[in-house]
Amino acid sequence: MRHVVCRFLASMLLIPSMTWAVEPSIQPAQPTATAPANASSVTAVPTVKKGPAPLVEPNSPAQLAQKRAEDDLKIKALVKNQEVRMQQLEKANLDALAHNQELQLKNDNLGVQVQVLQSERTAQLFMYGAATLGVGVILGFILAGYIYTKRRRQW
C-alpha cells in the first residue's frame, strides 16, 4: 500500500517538471488580414491593407437612403405584426367577456336554485315539526282520556 502511495506522489511531482522540460515551438510573427473571432482577448493585431481604400464613403446619401428604407420596412412589418396581435387580443378579450357573462348568468341561476332549495327544506322541516306537534297533541288527548277513565273506575 505504501509503495502505491509513494509512486503516485512521485508521479504527481514529476508531471509538472516534465511539462516545463518541453521547449515551446516558436512561431514567427506574421501580420494577418483577418480579425480573430474573439477580438476582446487579443490586445493588438497588426493588419495588412491590400490595395487602395474603397471609393464608396461609409455614410453616403445613397447608403443612408437605403438604410432608412430598410428601417422603414422593418418598422412597417413590426406595426403590421402588432396590429395582427392586437386584433387577436381583442378577439380573445371579446370571447373571454362573453364567456364571463355566460358564467355570471349560470352563477345567478344557481344562486336562485340554492335559495329555492333552502326555502323548500325550511318548509319541509316546518311541516315535520307541525306533524310531530299534531301527533303529540293527539297522543296527549288519548293518554289523558285513558288515564282519566281508569281513575274514575277505581273510585
Buried (B, 14 or more C-beta within 10 A) or exposed (E): EEEEEEEEEEEEEEEEEEEEEEEEEEEEEEEEEEEEEEEEEEEEEEEEEEEEEEEEEEEEEEEEEEEEEEEEEEEEEEEEEEEEEEEEEEEEEEEEEEEEEEEEEEEEEEEEEEEEEEEEEEEEEEEEEEEEEEEEEEEEEEEEEEEEEEEEEEE
